[in-house]
Amino acid sequence: MVEWNEEKEKQILKKYKSRFSFRLTFKIIRVLVAVFLLYWAYMMVVTISYHSLSKTGDRVELYQTLSIDWTYPEVSSEIFAVKKKEITPFLTQKMEIPLERTIGKNSYVVSHLQLTKPIFTGMTHSELTRAYPYENGSERFSFYLPIDPISGAKLIGNQSFDVWDTLEKIHEGNVADLAFSTNAYYSPEQLLQLLEPYDLDVLWMPLYMGELKQFTEGVWGGGDNSIGLYQPWGLAGARVIDTEFKSGYRINTLTLNTIEESQGAMLSNIEMMLNKDKKLAEQLLGTSYLQERYDYLKENGFQAYGAVVTGPVKELLQLKELQEIHSGYLGEIKHWNWHEGKYE
């Protein structure tokens, strides 16, 4: 017969405590492994569905890059430019798009657009993050309508800043980008012909799409006989992507050889948006009148009232000769990187 004592009791308790601790630890590990495997399987299904089956991510990416093309005068994004793209466990899409600014013949990544969009709601959040500080502190380009859409009266725009004096003081060994408005509506072809004698690249043209006449949207500024749209829409080089989102190309500049294709691509892309997912398109484009904009372009054609151009500073200065332009805004200045024309 084994004698029972306090030491024996401690040994038995220690033995069973050790077994219990081991079993509990093993059960916790099994639960954690099971949770991890379930999470992994869930994320695999979500990721495969997001990227391969639904094409939701590709469509959001295309619509967002088209929004940059049409509503961001200063910057652009390359074809298939998304740097990061993911779907979170809570079914929120996240992507990061590098934004480039073309100054002269080179393009520089100046900021990133961070997009967050839950799949099953209409809430979309986008935020711009600068990749480097703008060198001369330039502000966003502004454009002014040549005619009051309501009264039909002639407008003069904003003449308060004399960009020509600034350009005269900049050394000729530099290039820059510049925005200006025009004193009338021009077809893109007419505006390119007006600029043809100058050694410049045309990057973007603001377009009148029926604002304040067919519809009123967002904020617009007026005063001193001028009207400027807070969010102008414009024509950029064509962006063409196939229906499977696998291949495509983008035209970087507007020229007499490419302008027809760029106009056709804009109409085709808006029509595609209206037919495929109008609600998503309007969320990412920041408009409630995509159909109205499309209808106006189809019925009235493309009416440009300015441009964003880039080139040698002394070539930009020569635009002062043109009576058709006004309200210049100087963008960024870079050291010489031009390789065409008489300034080579």
C-alpha positions in Angstrom: 0.0 0.0 0.0 1.4 3.4 -1.1 1.6 5.9 1.6 -0.1 9.2 0.7 1.7 12.3 1.5 2.1 15.9 0.4 5.1 15.2 -1.8 3.2 12.5 -3.6 0.2 14.8 -4.1 2.4 17.4 -5.7 3.9 14.8 -8.1 0.5 13.6 -9.3 -0.8 17.2 -9.7 2.3 18.1 -11.7 1.9 15.1 -13.9 -1.7 15.8 -14.8 -1.1 19.5 -15.1 1.6 18.8 -17.6 -0.7 16.5 -19.6 -3.5 19.1 -19.5 -1.2 21.9 -20.6 0.1 19.9 -23.5 -3.4 18.9 -24.7 -4.6 22.5 -24.4 -1.6 23.8 -26.3 -2.1 21.2 -29.0 -5.8 22.1 -29.3 -5.0 25.8 -29.6 -2.5 25.1 -32.3 -5.0 22.9 -34.2 -7.6 25.7 -34.0 -5.1 28.3 -35.2 -4.0 26.1 -38.1 -7.6 25.5 -39.0 -8.4 29.2 -38.9 -5.3 29.9 -41.0 -6.2 27.3 -43.6 -9.8 28.6 -43.7 -8.5 32.2 -44.1 -6.1 31.1 -46.8 -8.8 29.2 -48.7 -11.2 32.2 -48.4 -8.6 34.7 -49.6 -7.7 32.4 -52.5 -11.3 32.2 -53.6 -11.7 36.0 -53.2 -8.5 36.8 -55.1 -9.2 34.4 -57.9 -12.7 35.7 -58.3 -11.5 39.3 -58.2 -8.7 38.9 -60.7 -9.9 36.1 -63.0 -13.6 35.7 -62.9 -15.4 38.9 -62.3 -12.9 41.3 -64.0 -14.0 43.9 -61.4 -10.5 44.9 -60.6 -9.5 45.4 -64.2 -12.6 47.4 -64.9 -12.0 49.7 -61.9 -8.4 50.1 -63.0 -9.4 51.1 -66.6 -12.2 53.5 -65.5 -9.8 55.2 -63.0 -7.0 55.6 -65.6 -9.6 57.1 -68.0 -10.7 59.4 -65.3 -7.1 60.6 -65.0 -6.9 61.1 -68.8 -10.0 63.2 -68.9 -10.0 65.2 -65.6 -6.3 65.6 -64.7 -4.8 68.3 -67.0 -1.3 68.2 -65.4 -0.6 64.5 -65.2 -1.2 61.2 -67.0 -0.7 57.5 -66.3 0.9 54.9 -68.4 -0.9 51.9 -70.0 -1.4 49.2 -67.3 0.2 51.6 -64.8 -1.2 50.3 -61.6 1.7 49.6 -59.2 -0.2 47.9 -56.4 -3.6 46.2 -56.7 -5.3 44.0 -54.0 -8.6 42.9 -52.6 -8.9 42.9 -48.8 -10.6 40.2 -46.7 -13.5 42.7 -46.3 -13.9 42.9 -50.1 -12.4 46.3 -50.5 -10.4 47.0 -53.6 -7.2 49.0 -53.2 -4.8 50.2 -55.9 -2.0 52.6 -56.4 -1.5 54.4 -59.7 1.7 56.4 -60.3 1.0 59.8 -62.0 3.5 61.2 -64.4 4.0 64.8 -65.5 5.4 65.3 -69.0 7.9 68.2 -69.1 9.7 68.6 -72.4 10.4 65.1 -73.8 10.6 63.3 -70.4 8.0 62.2 -68.0 8.5 62.3 -64.2 6.5 60.4 -61.5 5.2 63.3 -59.4 2.4 61.7 -57.3 0.4 58.6 -56.7 -3.3 58.1 -56.7 -4.4 55.8 -53.9 -7.9 54.4 -54.6 -10.0 52.5 -52.1 -13.4 51.1 -53.2 -15.6 48.6 -51.4 -17.0 46.2 -54.0 -20.6 46.2 -52.8 -21.1 49.8 -52.0 -20.9 53.1 -54.0 -18.4 54.7 -51.6 -15.1 55.4 -53.3 -12.1 57.2 -51.8 -9.2 58.5 -53.7 -6.2 60.5 -52.4 -3.3 62.0 -54.2 0.2 61.7 -52.6 3.0 63.8 -54.0 6.1 61.8 -54.9 8.3 65.0 -54.7 7.6 68.7 -54.0 6.8 70.7 -57.1 9.9 72.7 -57.9 8.3 76.1 -58.5 5.2 75.7 -56.4 2.9 75.6 -59.4 -0.8 75.2 -58.7 -3.4 73.3 -60.7 -4.0 74.5 -64.2 -7.2 76.5 -64.7 -9.2 77.1 -67.9 -11.8 79.7 -68.8 -14.8 79.4 -71.0 -14.8 81.8 -74.0 -18.6 82.3 -74.0 -21.2 82.4 -71.2 -23.2 79.2 -71.8 -26.4 80.8 -70.5 -26.3 84.4 -71.9 -24.0 83.8 -74.8 -21.9 86.8 -73.8 -18.2 87.0 -74.6 -15.9 86.2 -71.7 -12.4 87.4 -71.1 -11.0 84.9 -68.7 -8.3 85.6 -66.1 -5.6 88.0 -67.2 -4.2 88.8 -63.8 -1.0 86.7 -64.1 1.4 87.6 -66.9 3.1 84.3 -67.7 5.1 85.9 -70.5 7.2 88.1 -68.2 8.1 85.0 -66.2 9.1 83.0 -69.3 11.3 85.9 -70.5 13.4 85.6 -67.3 13.9 81.8 -67.6 17.1 80.6 -69.2 16.7 79.1 -72.7 18.3 75.9 -71.6 15.1 74.8 -69.9 11.8 73.2 -70.8 8.4 73.6 -69.1 4.7 72.9 -69.4 2.1 75.6 -69.9 -1.7 75.8 -69.9 -3.8 78.5 -71.7 -7.3 79.2 -72.7 -8.6 80.4 -76.0 -10.9 83.3 -77.0 -13.3 81.0 -78.9 -14.2 77.4 -79.2 -12.0 75.5 -81.7 -12.1 72.0 -83.0 -9.0 70.0 -81.8 -7.8 70.0 -85.4 -8.1 73.8 -85.7 -6.2 74.3 -82.4 -3.4 72.0 -83.5 -3.1 73.9 -86.8 -2.9 77.1 -84.8 0.0 75.6 -82.8 1.7 73.8 -85.7 4.3 76.5 -86.4 5.7 76.1 -82.8 8.1 73.4 -81.7 5.8 72.1 -78.9 4.0 68.9 -77.9 0.3 69.2 -77.1 -0.7 67.0 -74.2 -4.4 67.9 -73.3 -7.3 70.1 -74.4 -10.2 71.2 -72.2 -13.5 70.4 -73.8 -16.9 72.1 -73.4 -19.5 69.3 -72.8 -22.7 71.3 -72.1 -21.8 72.5 -68.6 -24.1 75.1 -67.1 -26.4 74.8 -70.2 -27.3 71.2 -70.4 -26.6 70.4 -66.8 -24.9 72.0 -63.7 -22.5 70.0 -61.7 -19.9 70.7 -59.1 -18.3 74.1 -58.4 -17.6 76.8 -60.9 -16.1 80.2 -60.5 -17.1 83.5 -62.1 -16.2 87.1 -61.7 -14.7 89.9 -63.7 -16.4 88.6 -66.8 -14.9 85.1 -66.5 -16.2 81.6 -65.9 -13.9 78.7 -65.0 -15.0 75.2 -64.3 -13.6 73.7 -61.1 -13.4 70.3 -62.7 -12.8 70.7 -66.5 -13.0 67.6 -68.7 -10.6 67.3 -71.6 -9.2 65.3 -74.5 -6.0 63.4 -74.0 -4.2 60.9 -76.2 -6.1 57.8 -77.0 -6.1 54.9 -74.5 -7.2 51.6 -76.1 -7.6 48.4 -74.1 -9.0 45.1 -75.4 -12.1 43.6 -73.9 -10.1 41.1 -71.9 -7.9 43.8 -70.3 -4.8 42.0 -71.5 -3.3 44.3 -74.1 -3.6 47.9 -75.3 -1.7 51.1 -76.0 -1.8 54.8 -75.2 -1.0 57.8 -77.4 1.0 60.3 -75.4 0.5 63.5 -77.5 -2.2 65.1 -79.6 -1.0 65.6 -83.2 -2.8 66.1 -86.5 -1.9 62.5 -87.3 -3.4 61.1 -84.1 -6.2 63.5 -83.2 -9.0 61.7 -85.0 -8.1 58.4 -83.3 -7.9 60.1 -79.9 -11.4 61.7 -80.3 -12.8 58.3 -81.5 -11.3 56.5 -78.5 -12.8 58.9 -76.1 -16.3 58.4 -77.5 -15.8 54.7 -77.7 -14.6 54.5 -74.1 -17.5 56.6 -72.8 -20.0 54.5 -74.7 -18.4 51.3 -73.3 -18.8 52.7 -69.8 -22.4 53.6 -70.3 -23.1 50.1 -71.6 -21.0 48.1 -69.2 -21.2 49.8 -65.8 -22.5 53.4 -65.8 -22.8 53.6 -62.1 -19.2 52.5 -61.5 -18.0 54.9 -64.2 -19.8 57.9 -62.7 -18.4 57.1 -59.2 -14.8 57.1 -60.5 -15.2 60.0 -62.8 -16.9 62.2 -60.2 -20.0 63.0 -62.4 -23.7 62.3 -62.4 -24.0 63.3 -66.1 -21.9 60.9 -68.1 -24.8 60.3 -70.6 -25.4 64.0 -71.0 -21.7 64.6 -71.7 -21.6 61.8 -74.2 -24.7 63.1 -76.0 -23.3 66.6 -76.2 -20.1 65.4 -77.8 -22.0 63.3 -80.3 -24.4 66.1 -81.2 -22.1 69.1 -81.2 -18.6 67.6 -81.8 -15.4 68.3 -79.8 -15.1 72.0 -78.8 -11.8 72.8 -77.3 -11.1 76.1 -75.4 -7.5 75.7 -74.5 -4.5 73.4 -74.2 -1.7 72.0 -72.1 1.6 72.2 -74.0 5.2 71.5 -73.3 8.5 72.4 -74.9 11.5 74.8 -74.7 10.7 77.9 -72.6 11.6 80.3 -75.5 9.3 78.4 -77.8 6.5 78.7 -75.2 7.3 82.4 -75.0 6.5 82.8 -78.7 2.9 81.8 -78.0 2.6 85.4 -76.8 2.3 86.3 -80.5 -1.1 84.6 -80.7 -4.1 86.8 -80.2 -6.3 83.7 -79.9 -4.9 82.6 -76.4 -5.0 84.1 -72.9 -4.9 83.2 -69.2 -1.6 81.3 -69.3 -0.5 79.2 -66.3 3.2 78.1 -66.1 3.7 74.6 -64.8 6.9 72.9 -64.0 10.4 73.8 -65.3 13.2 71.2 -66.0 16.6 71.4 -67.5 16.9 70.8 -71.2 15.6 67.5 -72.5 14.4 68.4 -75.9 15.5 66.6 -79.0 13.6 67.9 -82.0 13.3 71.1 -84.0 15.6 74.1 -84.2 16.5 74.1 -80.5 18.3 70.7 -80.7 
